[in-house]
Amino acid sequence: MFSVHDNDIAMIRGDSGIFKIDVTDIAGNAVALDDDDVLTFTLRRATRSPTIVLQKTITDGMLTIHPEDTEKMEFGIYVYDVELKRINGFVDTIIPPHKFQLLEEVTY
């Protein structure tokens, strides 16, 4: 189980999650990405934490979290963002820090 509300994510530890990431301009128009542009999802315990808990490259606009990505993580609240690095050197955090809640599981 996973849910997204206003970019806050909640999911059960050890579950699969597939999230569609759309890149749009300020007017809401889709932004075309080049093949060499990179979208990166980064998860930490807190924004100032030096330790990255999980980092994934977003492929074809899809962020895929596999069971093994979260199965050993502690339950609780984390923070994530999504950054776009364009081939020309332009960098934009397209999803600023938001809450990522890892929920308890019973079956594991």
N, C-alpha and C positions, 0 to 999 in steps of 0.2 A: 504494500500500500504506500502510495505517495500522493502528496497534494502540493499545489503551488497557489498561493494567494498573495497578490501584490508583491511578487518576487520572493516572498518568504517560502521556504521549502520545508516540508515535514515528510519523513519517511521512516519506515520500520527498519531497524538494523538488520542487515543480511538479506534484504529484499532487493529486487531489481528496480531500477528507475530509468526511464527514457524521457528526456525533457527536450522540447523543441526550443531552440534559441533563435529568435528573429532579430536581425540588426536593422534598425530603422533610423532615419534622420529625425530631427526635431518636429517635423510635420507629420511623422508617422509613415513616410514613404520607405519602401524597402531599399537597403543599400547593397549594391552588388559587391561581392568580395572577390578578390583575385585568388588564384590557386595557392599563392605563396603567403597570403594573409593567414594569421594564426589567431584563433579564439581559445583562451585558456580559462578554465574554471579552477579556482584555488579555494581550499577550505582550511581554516585555522580555528583554534579554540577561541581566539579573540583577535581583533584587527592588529594589535601590536605584538601578538605572539610571534616569536622568531621561527617557530616550528610549523611547517606545512604538514597538515594531517592527510590531505588528499589533493592531488592535482591531476587534472584530466585535460587533454586536448579535445576540443569540440570538433567533430567531423561532420561535414555536410549539414551543418545547422543542428546537429543532434548531440546532446550530452547524454552519454550512457554510463550509468553507475551499476556495476555488477555486484552480486552478493559478496564476493571476496573483498570488494573495496571497503565495506563497512563492517563486516562480521566481527572484527576484533576491536572495533572502536568502542569507547565508552558511550553509554546513553547520555543525552543532554543537548545543550544548545551550543552550536558552533556559528561561525560567520563565514560567508563566502562572497566572492565577487567574480565577475567575468570580464576579462580584458581582451581587447582587440589590438593586435600588433599588425600594422599594414606593412607591405613590402617596402614602401617609401620611407619607413621610419616613424610614421604617425602612430601614436599609442592613445587609446581611449578606453577607459573603464566603462563598458556599456551597461553593466549592472553593478552599481556601487554596492558596498557592503550591505548584506541582508542576512537575516536569520536563517539558519539551517538546523532544524530540530531532528535529532536522531532518536526515534521512539523505541520503547522497549519491545521485545519479542518474547513469546512464550515457547514457540517451536524452534529449536535450533540444534 
